[in-house]
C-alpha cells in the first residue's frame, strides 16, 4: 500500500496565531509551514482571496456561531484577506526551502493567475464546483486539479469533470467532502469515497475532512482504507484558538499520529499473493504434525493404528499418509516417540 498524499490545510488560521503570539501574519504563516513539514505533511495549503471578490456583503454565516461568532461571510473573510501575491511568493519559497509542497486555493481569477508560477497543483473549493467559467480558466493552465465535492450531486461533479477535461486538463482528483463545520461523525459518509471511485474510475479520488480530530485519527486512516489517495485536513497550531477553522482542525500531534498510521498500513499491507513467508518457514516445520511411533517396535514389526500418534514437529511423514503407513513393516528397531520417516519403513 502506498502512503496517501497529505495536505495540511492552513487556510487563514495563521492570522489568529499571529494575534495570539504578537508576531506578523507572515511570520505565523511560516511557522505553520515549518510545523506541517516536521509533522509529516506532503503539502501545506493556504487560501487566496479578497472579501470583496468572494462574497456579497450580507451573505449569512453557515458555520458554528458558538465557535466563530462573525455573522456574515464577508465579515469573516475581511479579517483574513490581507495577503497578496508577494506574501504567497515568500511562503512558496520558504516551503521549497523546507522540502514541502506549497499550495493555495484561489477564490478569484486574479489569485488563480498569480499562483500559477508558485504551485504545482490547483485546489478548487467545494464552493466553486459549479463555477464553471472559473474552473475552466484554471484548467487551461495545464496543471493538476484537486477539487472538493462537498454538498454536490453526482451530476454536478460530472459537469465539473467534463468542463475541466474540455479545457485540456486530464489530471484530476475528486475529494469527497462534507460541507459542514464541523462534520458530525455520522455525517462523514466515507463510503462515498467508494462511490466516487466506482463512478469516476479514471480519476484520482481523495478526501477533504471536516470532522473533529479523534485520538487515533481513525477517520483519516479509514478514508485511506476506503480508497482515498489524497487526504486534506485543516491544520492549526492551537485547537483552542477562536475562529472557524481551529476547533475542527488537526494540530501537529494529530498529524503525526495520522502519518504513523499510514506508515504502519504501508508496512503491514505487504504482498498480495498468499504464500509461505521466510519468517514462517521454521514455525511451519516445527508446529505442524508428523506421524510419530508411540511404542517400541522391533525390526520387521507391522505398524498398527494404535502404534501411531500425530504430533509435532512436522519433519516426518505427513498425517495425510497415515493409511499408507498402517500395515507397513519397519526396517529397523524404533524407540517410542520417534518421528517416522519414509526410510524407516
N, C-alpha and C positions, 0 to 999 in steps of 0.2 A: 504494500500500500504506500502510495506517495503522499507525503505531508501536504495539507492544503496550503494555499497561499493566503496569508493572514494580513488583513488590512486593519490597522489601528486608526479608527475614525476619530480624529481630534476635533474636527469641525471647528467650532469657535470657543471651545472650552478654555483655551489659554487666556482669554480676556479675564475670566473670573480668577484664575490663578495669579495673573499679573496684579490684580487689585488686592488679592489676599496677601501676596508676598511683597508688595511695594516695588515691583520691577516693571519694566516696559513690556507691553504685549509681545514684542518681538523676542525679547529675552525669554519670556514664558513659553512662547511657541517653540523655541529651540530646546527648552527643557523637555517638552513633550516629545520632540523628535528623538532626543537622546534616550529618554526612558523607554520609548517604544522599541528602539533598537536593542537596548540592553535586555528587555523582557522577551525578545524573540520575534517581533513582528517582521513581516517581509516588506510592508509598505506602511507609510504614515499618510493620512489623508486629511486635508483641510477643506474648507468651503469658501468659494469665491463669489461674493455677491455685494450688491448695494441695495439697501432697503427700498429705495425709490423705484428700482427696476424689477424687483421680485414680487412685490405685493402692493395692493391698494391700501390706502391709509386706514380704512376701517375694517379690514379683514379680521374676523374674530379668532381667538386662540383655539387650538384643538389639543392642547396638552393638559397635564395635571396642574391646575392653578394653585394647588397647595404647595407644589414644589417650585413652580415658576409662575409668579403672580402677574406677570405682564399680560394684559387682557387683549392686546391686538398683536397680530403677526408683525405689522410694520414697527410697532414699538420695540418688540424683541429684536428684530433684525437690525434696527437702527443702533442698538447698543453694541453690535459686533460687526460693523461693516467698514471699519477704518482702514483695513489693509488694502494696498494697491499692488500693481504689478511688481514694483521694486521690492516690496516686503516678501512676496512669494518667491521672487528670484533668490533672495537671501536664504530662505528656507530650503529652496531647491538645492542650492549649492551646498548648504550645510548637510542636507540629507545625503547627497552624493559623497561628501567627505566622510560621513559615518558608515556608508555602505547600506543604506536603506532606501527603498524606492520612494519617491515623492509623488503624491497625488493631491489633487484638489478638485472638488466638484464645482464646475461652473454653473451659474444660475442665470447668466445672460450672455448675449453674443460677444460682448466686449471681453469678458473674462475667458470665454471659450477660445477667443483668438489669442490673447496674450499668454495663455497657459500652454499653447501648442508647442513652444520651444522648451518648455520645462518638464512636461510629463510624457510618459511612455504609454499610459493608459488613461482614457477618459472614463470617469464615473458619472453616470447620469442618475439623478434622484428619481424616486418613485413619482414625485410631484410633476416631473417633466416627461413621464412615459407617453402621454398623449400630446405632447408639444412637438408635433411632427416637424414643423419648419426648423425648430431648434435642433432636434435630433439629427435631421439631415445635414444641417450646417456642420455639426460636429463630425458626422460620419464621413464627410467629404475630405476630412483632414488625414484620412488614411491610417488612423491609429486604432488599436483595440478599444472596444467599448464595453464597459460593465454597466448594466442598467438594472436598478431595483424595480420590483414588480408589486410593491405594496398597493393594496386597495384597487387591484386591477383584475378585470376579466381576461380569460384566455384570448378572446377576440381582440382586445386592446393590445395585449402583448404581441399577438401575431401581426397586428398592424405596425407596431413599432419595429419589430424584427424586419418586416418587409421594407419599411422605409429606410432602415439602416443599410440593408443589402442593396436596395435600388440606388443608394448614394455611393456604393462602391466598397462598403466595409463588410467583410465576412468573418472577422474575428470578434465574436460576440459572447458575452457571458450574461445570463439572466440570473439575477439574485432573488430567490424567494425572500419576501419581506412582508411583515405585517405593520401597517401604518397606524400604530397605536403606541403611545408613550406613557408608561411602559406597557409592553405587551404582556398580558397575563399568560402564565404557563399553558393554561387550557386553550389559549388563542394562538399559540405558536405554530401549530399545524405543520410540523416538519414533514409530514407525508406529502405535502405539496411539492417538496423537492423532487420526490419520485415522480409525481405527476408531470412536472416540468421536464424531467429527463425523458419521459415517455412521449410527450407532445413535441419536444424540440430535441431530437436525438443528435442533431448535428451542430449544436452549440454547447458551450460550457454552461454548467449550472452551479450556482453558489447560494450563499445565504447571508443576508444582512439582518443582524439580530437586534431586537429592541427589548428583550426580556431582562428582568433583573438578574444580575450575575448570581449563580448558585455556587456553593462552596467548592464543588469539584468540577465546575464548568462542564457539567454533563450535557447541557443543552447544546453547546457548541460542538462537543465531541459527537453527540448523536447526529447532528446535522451533517457532519463529515461521514459518519457511517451510513447515512441515508443518501449520500452521493454528492455533497457539496464540495466542489473543487476549490472554490474561493470563499473565504469567510471574512465578513466585515462586522466589526462591533465598535460602538462608541467607546472612547478611551479618555480617562481622566486621571489626574494625579491625586485627586481627593474626592471621594464619592459623597462626602458630607457638604460640599460646596452647594450653595443655592444656584439654581439655573436649570434649564430644560434638559441638558444632556449629561449632567453629572450623576444624578441619582440612579440611573439605569445603565451607566457605563461600567466597563471593567477598568480596574486600576492595574498597575504593573504586576502586582502579585497574582491577580486573576489571570492576566495574560500569560504569565509564566506557567501557571497550572495548566492552562489550555495547551500551551506549546508542549509541555511534558506529556500530556495525554496523547497528543498527535504523534510525538516521537515514539511513545510506547506502542501505539497502534501500528506504526510503521515497522517496528521490530517484531511484534508478535504476529503480524499478518503472514509473513513467511511465504512458503511455497504453495502453489495451487494444487499440484499433484500429490495425491496421497501415496506415500511410500515410507520405507523404514529409514529413519534419520540416523546419522552417525552416532548421536548421543543415545540411541535406543539399542544399538547392536549388542552391547554387553547385557543390559537388562533383558532383552529379547531372549538371549541364550540362557541366562541364569533363572529367569522367572517362569519360563514355560515348562511343560511337563514332559517326562520321558517314561518309558516302561522300565520299572525297577523290580528286580527279583527280591521278594520279601522272605526268602528262606534259603538255607544252604542246599545247593544242588551239586551232584557228582557228575562227572563227565558221562554223557550218554543218557542222563535223565531227560524225561519228556516234560516240557513246560506245561503246567496245568493252569487253569484260570485262577485258582486260589494261590498260585505261586507269584502272582503279579500284583503290583500296585502302580498307580500313576502318580509320580512325584517329580518334584524339581530336582536338578536343573534339566533344561531341555537339550542336553548334549548327547542323549542316546536315541533309541528308536522312538519315533513319534507315537503317541497314543492311537492315532488313526490306523496303525498297523497291527493292533492287538490281535485281531482274528488270524493274521498270518503267523504271528509268533506262537499262539497257543497250539500245542500239538507238535511243535518242533523240538528236536533234542539239542542239548548243549554240548559243545565240543571241548569243554574243559570244566574243571571244578569252579563253581561260582559261590562266593560267600553272600550271606544275607545282606540286603541293602545295596546291592550292586546295580548300577545303571547299565542296562542291557544295550549292547551294540551289535550290529549285524555280524561282526566277525566272531561272535561268541556262539552262534547257532549254525 
